[in-house]
Structures are given as structure tokens and as C-alpha cells.
Amino acid sequence: MKFGVVVFPGSNCDRDVAYVTQSLLDLPTRMVWHEETDISDIDVVVIPGGFSYGDYLRCGALAQFSPVMGQVREHAKQGKFILGICNGFQVLTEMGLLPGALVRNRDLHFICDRVPLKVERTDLPWTSAYSQGQLITLPIAHGEGRYYADADTVKALEDDGQVLFRYCTATGTTDDMSNPNGSVNNIAGICDPTGKILGMMPHPERAADAMLGGTDGIKLFEGLLAALTNKTLSTMSAS
């Protein structure tokens, strides 16, 4: 399984992701410059955090028009996996690969902190290494991380189980006090209907090495790796 980490002018978490996939998990990883037009060798695309194009106009609004993003759309059509972290989540919503939008934080301040999250679903590769309802801690760092969508869209997300991560208290309660940016329904991460495209504001790559004080984030990558490896082995056995 080969990872591709998209690099825009202004990306600042691309090397963090590559450190996890390449150095910690020993997986083939390629840094994909935003002007590339062929990512057919990539199995999992990661759109990292940062300030693509300086966040001019609106976070993620310009990045969606980069040449490589046309290939990311094709990647999605082929049923391959895509992960958007922080700014990457913003890009995915701008492209329409995920519903809703990320807007200014409730208190209009940039937030840099570590926050508790509840894992809402574990039957997808992304979350298969967690347990149902598990409480984890991941870093956040954003000024426009407040997830918003209209009532019908939010209802559909909830009804279809597309909310994978939710901001909560240290004991698992979801309320306004545990909602760092004012996201509707405390939503921290969602997937598309196929479960293969994931967008999340918290940074799993920043909680993947014990030297950094936590390893809750690496399970996201380990779960995906295990699920895809098992699928490959099952396919080989069947043939």
C-alpha cells in the first residue's frame, strides 16, 4: 500500500504525515506536488493540514483548483481512500467530496490545543483499530474549524453514520463546553457515504509517536493498513 501526501504552497503538516507513514509504519510514501497530474501509483491520498495558498480568499478555496485535485477526484471515483486533515478537510468540502463547510471558530480565535474525542463508529477501515465509543485525545490547530451544514445535511450525516469523530469531555459527554470551535453536533470528523473519504479537523499525525506525548492518532493509520492488508489477503486466497 502506497501513500501519497499532497503538498501545496503553504502546507505545513505534510512532513508530519510522511513521518508517520514512512518512518513509523514503514510504508511507501510519495510527496505529491500540487502541479502533478498523475497519481495512479498512489493507493491512499492524504491532503494535509497547513495554509494552502496562504488561505487567501477562503481556507481550501484555491487549493481545490490545483492540477492534482482533478486526479484526486478520479481517485475518489475509483473507490480509493482519501484522508483530509484540518486544511485538507476544508479542501474536501470546497471540492464537494464531503458535505458542509468549515467556518470561523465560534469565538473567532485560532485554537491550538489537545482535545478529547469520541469514536462513533468502528466498522470502517479508518476506525477499525479503535473500540466503539472509545475516548481518544488528538491535537487541534485551526482558526476556521467550525463544522457547519444545513439541518437536512446534518440529519443525513447522523442517520447514515457518517460522523466518525465527535468533540466531547474527558468522560465522553458532548455539550457546548466540550465543543472547542462551535461545530454543529460537536462534529470533528465525517466520511462520505462509501466510508472511504474521511475529513477531520484534529491531527492524528501529531499524536502518533510516544515521544510527542500520545499515540492515539497512529491507530487511524494502523486500522486502515490492517483492513486493506486483510482485504488483499482474502482476495488472494479466494483466487
C-alpha positions in Angstrom: 0.0 0.0 0.0 1.4 3.3 -1.1 0.6 6.7 0.4 0.7 10.0 -1.4 0.8 13.2 0.6 -0.3 16.3 -1.4 2.0 19.3 -1.0 0.6 22.8 -1.7 2.4 26.1 -1.3 1.6 26.7 2.4 1.3 23.1 3.5 3.0 22.6 6.9 1.9 19.2 8.1 2.9 17.2 5.0 6.2 16.0 6.5 4.4 15.1 9.7 2.1 12.7 7.8 5.0 11.3 5.8 6.9 10.7 9.1 4.0 8.5 10.3 3.5 6.5 7.1 7.1 6.2 6.1 9.2 6.2 9.3 6.8 4.8 11.9 4.8 2.3 9.7 7.5 1.7 7.0 5.1 2.2 4.1 6.0 3.5 0.7 5.2 7.2 0.7 5.5 9.8 -2.0 5.2 13.6 -1.6 2.9 14.8 -4.4 3.5 18.3 -5.6 0.2 20.2 -6.3 1.0 20.6 -10.0 1.3 16.9 -10.7 -1.3 15.2 -12.9 -0.6 11.5 -12.4 -1.2 9.8 -9.1 -2.1 6.5 -10.4 0.6 4.8 -8.4 -1.0 6.0 -5.1 -3.4 3.9 -3.1 -4.2 6.4 -0.3 -4.1 10.1 -0.8 -3.6 12.4 2.2 -4.4 16.1 2.0 -2.5 17.5 5.0 -3.0 20.5 7.2 -1.5 23.9 6.8 -2.4 27.1 4.9 -2.7 26.1 1.3 -2.1 29.2 -0.9 -1.9 31.2 2.3 -5.6 30.7 2.9 -6.3 33.6 0.6 -10.0 34.0 -0.4 -11.1 31.2 2.0 -9.4 28.1 3.5 -9.1 25.5 0.8 -10.9 27.5 -1.8 -7.9 27.9 -4.1 -6.4 24.5 -3.4 -9.4 22.8 -5.0 -8.3 24.1 -8.4 -4.8 22.7 -8.3 -4.0 20.3 -11.2 -3.5 17.4 -8.8 -7.0 17.8 -7.4 -8.6 16.6 -10.7 -6.6 13.4 -10.1 -7.9 13.2 -6.5 -11.5 13.3 -7.9 -10.6 10.4 -10.2 -9.0 8.7 -7.2 -12.4 9.0 -5.4 -14.3 7.7 -8.4 -12.1 4.6 -8.4 -13.1 3.9 -4.8 -9.7 4.6 -3.4 -9.1 6.1 0.1 -8.7 9.8 0.8 -7.9 11.5 4.1 -8.2 15.2 4.6 -6.7 16.6 7.8 -7.6 20.1 9.0 -6.9 22.3 5.9 -7.3 19.0 3.9 -10.8 18.7 5.4 -11.5 22.2 4.3 -10.3 21.4 0.8 -12.5 18.3 0.6 -15.6 20.3 1.5 -14.7 23.0 -1.0 -14.5 20.3 -3.7 -17.8 18.8 -2.7 -16.2 15.4 -1.9 -17.6 15.9 1.6 -20.7 17.9 2.5 -20.8 21.0 4.6 -18.2 23.7 5.3 -15.6 24.7 7.8 -16.2 28.3 9.0 -14.7 30.7 11.6 -14.4 29.3 15.1 -17.2 30.3 17.4 -15.1 32.7 19.4 -13.2 33.9 16.3 -9.8 32.9 17.8 -7.2 30.5 16.5 -7.2 27.4 18.7 -4.1 25.3 19.4 -4.8 22.6 22.0 -5.3 18.9 22.7 -8.9 17.8 22.9 -10.9 14.6 23.8 -12.8 12.9 21.0 -15.3 10.1 21.0 -15.1 7.5 18.3 -18.6 7.0 17.0 -18.1 4.1 14.6 -15.5 1.3 14.2 -16.8 -0.8 11.3 -14.8 1.2 8.7 -11.1 0.8 7.9 -10.3 4.3 9.2 -11.5 3.5 12.7 -11.2 -0.3 12.9 -8.3 -0.1 15.4 -10.4 1.7 17.9 -13.3 0.4 20.0 -16.9 1.7 19.8 -17.3 4.8 21.9 -13.6 5.0 22.7 -12.3 8.3 24.1 -9.1 9.5 22.4 -7.0 12.7 22.6 -5.8 14.5 19.5 -4.3 17.9 18.8 -6.2 20.7 17.0 -4.8 23.8 15.5 -7.2 25.9 13.4 -9.0 29.2 13.0 -11.7 28.0 10.7 -12.6 24.6 12.1 -16.3 25.0 13.0 -18.2 22.4 11.0 -21.4 23.7 9.6 -24.1 22.2 7.3 -27.8 22.8 6.9 -30.2 20.8 9.0 -31.1 18.3 6.3 -27.4 17.5 5.6 -26.6 17.1 9.3 -29.6 14.8 9.8 -28.4 12.7 6.8 -24.9 12.5 8.2 -26.2 11.4 11.6 -28.8 8.9 10.2 -26.2 7.3 7.8 -23.5 7.0 10.4 -21.1 9.4 8.6 -20.0 11.1 11.8 -16.8 9.3 12.9 -15.4 11.6 15.5 -17.1 14.0 17.9 -15.7 16.5 20.4 -16.5 15.6 24.0 -15.5 15.9 27.6 -12.9 13.7 29.2 -15.8 11.5 30.4 -17.4 11.3 26.9 -20.2 13.9 27.4 -20.9 16.0 24.3 -22.0 19.6 25.2 -21.2 23.2 24.4 -18.4 23.3 27.0 -16.6 20.4 25.2 -17.1 21.9 21.8 -13.9 23.9 21.1 -15.0 25.7 17.9 -18.8 25.5 17.9 -19.1 22.7 15.3 -22.7 21.6 14.8 -23.4 18.5 16.9 -19.8 18.6 18.1 -18.7 17.1 14.8 -14.9 16.7 14.5 -14.7 14.3 11.5 -17.0 12.8 8.9 -16.8 10.4 6.0 -18.6 10.2 2.6 -21.3 7.5 2.1 -18.8 4.9 1.0 -16.7 5.4 4.1 -13.5 5.8 2.0 -13.2 9.6 2.1 -12.5 10.9 5.6 -12.2 14.6 6.7 -11.3 15.6 10.2 -10.1 18.8 11.9 -8.0 17.1 14.6 -4.5 16.0 13.7 -3.9 12.2 14.1 -0.4 12.5 12.7 0.6 14.8 15.6 -0.4 12.0 18.1 1.4 9.1 16.5 4.7 9.0 18.3 5.1 8.4 22.1 7.9 10.9 22.1 5.3 13.6 21.3 3.2 12.6 24.3 0.5 10.4 22.8 -0.2 7.7 20.2 -4.0 7.8 19.8 -3.6 9.1 16.3 -1.5 6.3 14.8 -4.4 3.9 15.2 -6.2 5.6 12.4 -3.4 4.7 10.0 -2.8 1.2 11.6 -6.5 0.4 11.2 -6.5 1.4 7.6 -3.4 -0.6 6.9 -4.7 -3.7 8.7 -8.1 -3.6 6.9 -6.6 -3.2 3.5 -4.0 -5.9 4.1 -6.6 -8.3 5.3 -8.7 -7.5 2.2 -5.8 -8.2 -0.1 -5.0 -11.5 1.6 -8.7 -12.5 1.4 -8.7 -11.7 -2.3 -5.6 -13.7 -2.9 -7.0 -16.6 -1.0 -10.2 -16.6 -2.9 -8.4 -16.6 -6.3 
